[in-house]
């Protein structure tokens, strides 16, 4: 076991985009794997470093959902409600 600390990211090197990219990678193993700590580990950061950008896991999940759902194409509505489902 080594006594040297693990390397850390440079201060202020995180971005919301990088955090969401890491959240997508982590959650690809299942939403139960998505934690602030797991995302921080993926980024080589500390969990506290992420809280500057997201205030909670819930906010992270919400931002990730917005991102993923934003990729879905818009579907034009018709006059038939059942067909629109």
Secondary structure, DSSP 8 states (H G I E B T S, - for coil): ---S------TT---HHHHHHHHHHHHTT-GGG--HHHHHHHHT--HHHHTTT-SSHHHHHHHHHHHHHTTS------S-HHHH-
